[in-house]
């Protein structure tokens, strides 16, 4: 037994308009199995309070539960108020309430003062409810009773009202008298009881299908419906299945093997579940089986199920996710789609919206896959443990099934591990594609610039040659627009050179003017000197003539 801190009360489940689906106290059935198929509350099989308090062995064998086995009601058969209260105090830390059996019609029970005989002792019932209420130190702990009806319904109403005054949480009414077995259920009596009390009332009797739950609720106005044999035959009844589905059958096989359920209980529960889906010859064969391995072989051969291939929903989703990862990686690696094309796809608006949550999604998926991976590791270790192998040798009928479970755990381990690996690879591939696309884009841009420069140089050379040819041939009117532009640039360049030359010429002209002035001065001075020379020459000639004449005179 495991203790659990449950601060909420089952009474909170009785909401207006909601019909609770409850599993009756039964032997050879699995509470875990019916809980998996929408059962709201489970009862334990009936426990005799005297034996429970007297024997530790009885307590250990008749009451077993675990943390997930909630909400749980423990039903006792008792005829003494203090014994019932003591039993309730023992189980209170491990359950949500106790129920007093006032409806069991079996002769051994009524002869011992238990069960249906208590409906004729309303004061005792009232006293037992009061003792439980006063001695269990938990205000949320419930105390309920399960009864059968009297032939005189006034007695039943009186019993229910006295129990209500004692503080009973709810009353479950099996709509038959203690003497009736398979007769029609008196739903009118259940309705009368419901109208006579203000506490919740649960209807019990002939609940075989989910549609019966709603029809009985409409007929009687009860707050819940309790099923017994209907759930034995079909533990998935509250999920809407008409008959026990094969999935439910294999769920029971898994649970029984994992929990070490005795073969008698394991086999008997399957007999109930296959009752509606098996023919008479098949029932005879199945009922004669004497080992778990024989039962599993029979189920596989008869219904075509292969247990190793069975997958839970979560692992189906993980496997699908793995295939999606593989598909995306194949697409990302297609050789005819370039990295730059992928980058342009990644830059679409839809991806910009997704990118805001990408890191969170990535980390969330990593965490989920790692948790599933660790769970698969735990399963592999569980089914490959040494002590489990020893148990399998002691019980050879379980050996094959344990190997099946180990196979499934290993398969889940591979799926989850590979999914984690591919998820990391996929993120890395996307990153590398973006990096490759960026590098490719930069290289392409540089190459384009180089090509443009080469083309410009080539074009300049061609236009320069054309310009030269045009200028030389005087065919400027045939120059292209590009040529004219180049011509304009060349003219501007020539103008700049001409301006420079003009400045040089002006400078030279200035120097020439200065030189000219100097030359003119020299020329004038030369003319003056020439005139003076001429005058001196003339004077000399005159002097010579005078000398000659003088000589002649002499």
Buried (B, 14 or more C-beta within 10 A) or exposed (E): BEEBEBEEBBBEBBEEEEBBBBBBBBEBBBBBBBBBBEBBBBBBBBBBBBBBBEEEEBBEEBBEBBEEBBBBBBBBBBBBBBBBBBBBBBBBBBBBBBBBBBBBBEEEBBEBBBBBBBBEBBEBBBBBBBBBBEBBEBEBBBBBBBBBBBEEBEBBBBBBBBBBEBBBBBBBBBBBBBEBEEEEBBBEBBBBBBEBBEBBBBBBBBBBBBEBBEBBBEEBEBBBBBBBBBBBBBBBBBBEBBBBBBEBBBBBBBBBBBEEBEBEBBBBBBBBBBBEBBEEEEEEEBEEBEBBBBBBEBBBEBEEBEBBEBBEEEBEEBBEBBEEBBEBBEEBEEEEEBBBEBBEEBEEEEEEEEEEEEEEEBEEBBEBBEEBBEBBBEBBEBBBEEEBEEBBEEBEBBBBBBBBBBBBBBBBBEBBBBBBEBBEEBBEBBEEBBEBBEEBEEEEEEEEEEEEEEEEEEEEEEBEEBBEEBEEEEEEEEBEEBBBEBBEEBEEEEEEEEEEEEEEEEEEEEEEEEEEEEEEEEEEEEEEEEEEEEEEEEEEEEEEEEEEEEEEEE
